[in-house]
Amino acid sequence: MAMLALPTEMPENEAPRAHFLLTHGARQPMNSPFFEILVPALLRCGVAVSRFELAYMVDNRENGKRRPPPRIEKLLPEFLAAVDQLREQIDPRQKLLIGGKSMGGRIASMLADELFDAGKISGLVCLGYPFHPPKKPENMRTAHLADLTTPALFAQGVRDPFGTHDEVADFKLSPAISFHWVNDGDHDFRPRSKSGFTRKDNIEGAAAALSDFAAAL
């Protein structure tokens, strides 16, 4: 059963410009090092956050397992239930964004148009979208992205092995998708040591881009 595993985290001393339902990747939980940098940065940028952990990851956490996720189609109902649960908890006038890291963003992208058309969400945010498995560019995960109508922001490392800057330039993607390219970043936004960039700055830069995206909706 889907659950919002953490209470909502709110910006201090201001009404949030948007609320972000944030979902993890295939192997990292909701308190991953990536999220522990991202969430405080989002709060400083005026975005409220509800971290959502899928049931298989809850079981892994509670039982010390490292079980991989089920097929992605089996995760869609959990995500839909989480959106409905959160919608009941927040101001109906509040902009709601859905998305997450890697697989979490992919799940959200598969449901975005359904939810957007129903008036339940305002936008989609994908952090390190897995356009294809590393070294398997023939196994594309972009068919549903060609006709996406939901306003979307993809924050992607320029060196991401799941889809580099040069590769993405040739993909057939909807004009509803905008990109924030992460400086010298890999799939976890980690730059090379000699690049002059840091992972913390890269993640915080993605948070700022998300906040700007939310404000413009």
C-alpha positions in Angstrom: 0.0 0.0 0.0 1.4 3.4 -0.9 2.2 5.7 1.9 3.5 9.2 2.4 6.4 8.0 4.6 7.4 11.4 5.9 5.3 14.4 6.9 5.3 17.4 4.7 8.4 19.6 4.9 7.5 23.3 4.6 9.6 26.5 3.9 10.0 28.7 6.9 8.2 32.0 7.2 6.5 32.0 3.8 3.7 30.3 1.9 5.2 27.7 -0.5 5.2 28.6 -4.2 4.5 25.0 -5.0 4.3 21.5 -3.4 6.5 18.7 -4.7 5.7 15.0 -4.3 9.2 13.6 -4.5 9.8 9.9 -5.2 13.1 7.9 -5.0 15.0 5.9 -7.6 15.2 2.2 -7.9 17.8 1.5 -5.2 18.0 4.6 -3.0 15.4 5.3 -0.3 13.7 8.6 0.5 16.5 9.7 2.8 19.3 9.1 0.3 22.3 11.5 0.4 21.0 13.1 -2.8 17.6 13.9 -1.2 19.3 15.1 2.0 20.9 17.9 0.0 18.0 18.4 -2.4 15.1 18.8 0.1 16.7 21.5 2.3 17.6 23.4 -0.9 14.0 23.2 -2.1 12.7 24.5 1.2 15.1 27.5 1.0 13.7 28.1 -2.5 10.2 28.2 -1.2 9.0 24.8 -2.3 7.2 22.4 0.1 8.2 18.7 -0.2 6.5 15.4 0.6 8.8 12.5 0.2 7.1 9.3 -0.9 8.5 5.9 -0.6 7.2 3.0 -2.6 6.1 -0.2 -0.8 9.0 -2.4 -1.9 11.4 0.2 -0.6 9.6 0.5 2.7 9.9 -3.3 3.0 13.6 -3.1 2.1 14.2 -0.5 4.8 12.3 -2.3 7.5 13.7 -5.8 6.8 17.3 -4.9 5.7 16.7 -6.2 2.2 18.1 -4.9 -1.1 15.2 -6.2 -3.3 14.9 -4.6 -6.7 11.6 -2.8 -7.6 8.8 -4.7 -9.3 8.0 -4.0 -12.9 7.2 -0.3 -13.3 3.6 -0.9 -14.4 3.0 -2.4 -10.9 4.1 0.8 -9.2 1.8 3.1 -11.0 -1.3 2.5 -8.8 0.8 3.3 -5.7 1.9 6.6 -7.2 -1.7 7.5 -8.1 -2.8 6.7 -4.6 -0.1 8.9 -3.1 -1.1 11.8 -5.4 -4.8 11.5 -4.2 -3.7 11.2 -0.6 -1.6 14.4 -0.8 -4.2 16.3 -2.7 -6.6 15.7 0.2 -4.0 17.2 2.6 -3.0 20.4 0.9 -4.8 23.6 -0.2 -6.7 22.8 -3.4 -5.3 26.0 -4.9 -1.7 24.9 -4.3 0.4 24.0 -7.3 1.3 20.4 -7.0 4.4 19.0 -8.9 5.1 15.3 -9.2 8.4 13.6 -10.0 11.5 12.2 -8.5 14.9 10.8 -9.0 15.5 8.5 -11.9 12.9 5.7 -11.7 10.7 8.0 -9.6 10.6 10.6 -12.3 9.9 7.9 -14.9 6.9 6.7 -13.0 5.6 10.2 -12.6 6.1 10.9 -16.3 4.0 7.9 -17.3 1.0 9.3 -15.2 1.6 13.0 -15.7 -0.9 13.7 -18.5 -3.7 11.7 -16.9 -3.2 13.7 -13.7 -2.7 17.1 -15.4 -5.8 16.6 -17.5 -7.8 15.8 -14.4 -6.6 19.1 -12.8 -4.7 17.3 -10.0 -1.2 18.5 -10.8 0.5 21.5 -12.3 3.7 20.0 -13.6 6.3 17.3 -13.7 9.9 17.3 -12.5 12.4 14.5 -13.4 15.8 14.4 -11.8 18.2 12.3 -13.8 15.6 10.7 -16.2 16.6 7.2 -17.3 16.2 7.7 -21.0 17.8 4.3 -21.6 19.9 1.8 -19.5 23.6 2.6 -19.4 25.3 1.3 -22.6 22.0 0.2 -24.0 20.8 3.2 -26.1 18.6 0.8 -28.1 16.3 0.3 -25.1 14.7 3.7 -25.1 12.1 4.9 -22.5 10.9 7.9 -24.4 7.8 6.9 -26.4 5.4 8.6 -24.0 7.5 11.7 -23.8 7.1 12.6 -27.5 3.4 13.7 -26.9 3.6 14.9 -23.3 1.4 17.9 -22.7 2.1 18.4 -19.0 4.6 21.2 -18.3 7.8 19.4 -17.4 11.3 20.2 -16.2 14.1 17.6 -16.6 17.3 18.2 -14.6 19.9 16.0 -16.2 23.6 15.6 -15.8 25.5 16.4 -19.1 27.4 13.1 -18.6 24.5 11.0 -17.4 25.0 7.5 -18.8 21.2 7.1 -18.8 21.1 10.0 -21.4 23.8 12.5 -22.0 23.4 16.0 -23.3 24.6 15.0 -26.8 22.3 12.0 -26.9 19.2 13.9 -25.7 19.6 16.5 -28.4 18.6 13.8 -30.9 15.6 12.4 -29.0 12.0 13.1 -30.1 10.6 14.9 -27.1 7.6 17.1 -26.5 8.1 20.9 -26.5 6.4 20.8 -23.1 9.7 19.6 -21.7 12.4 22.0 -20.7 15.9 21.1 -19.5 18.2 22.2 -16.7 21.6 20.8 -17.6 23.8 19.9 -14.6 27.4 21.0 -14.9 29.6 18.1 -15.7 27.1 15.9 -13.8 26.6 12.1 -13.9 23.4 10.4 -13.0 23.7 11.6 -9.4 24.8 15.1 -10.5 28.3 14.2 -9.4 31.0 16.2 -11.4 34.5 15.1 -12.0 37.0 16.4 -9.4 38.9 18.6 -11.8 35.8 20.2 -13.2 35.6 23.1 -10.7 32.0 22.1 -9.8 30.7 20.3 -6.7 27.8 17.8 -6.3 26.2 20.0 -3.6 26.2 23.0 -5.9 24.8 21.0 -8.7 21.9 19.6 -6.6 21.2 23.1 -5.2 21.3 24.5 -8.7 18.6 21.9 -9.7 16.5 23.0 -6.7 16.7 26.6 -7.8 15.7 25.7 -11.4 12.7 23.7 -10.0 11.6 26.7 -7.9 11.8 29.0 -11.0 9.9 26.4 -13.0 7.1 26.2 -10.4 6.9 30.0 -10.2 6.4 30.3 -13.9 3.5 27.8 -14.1 
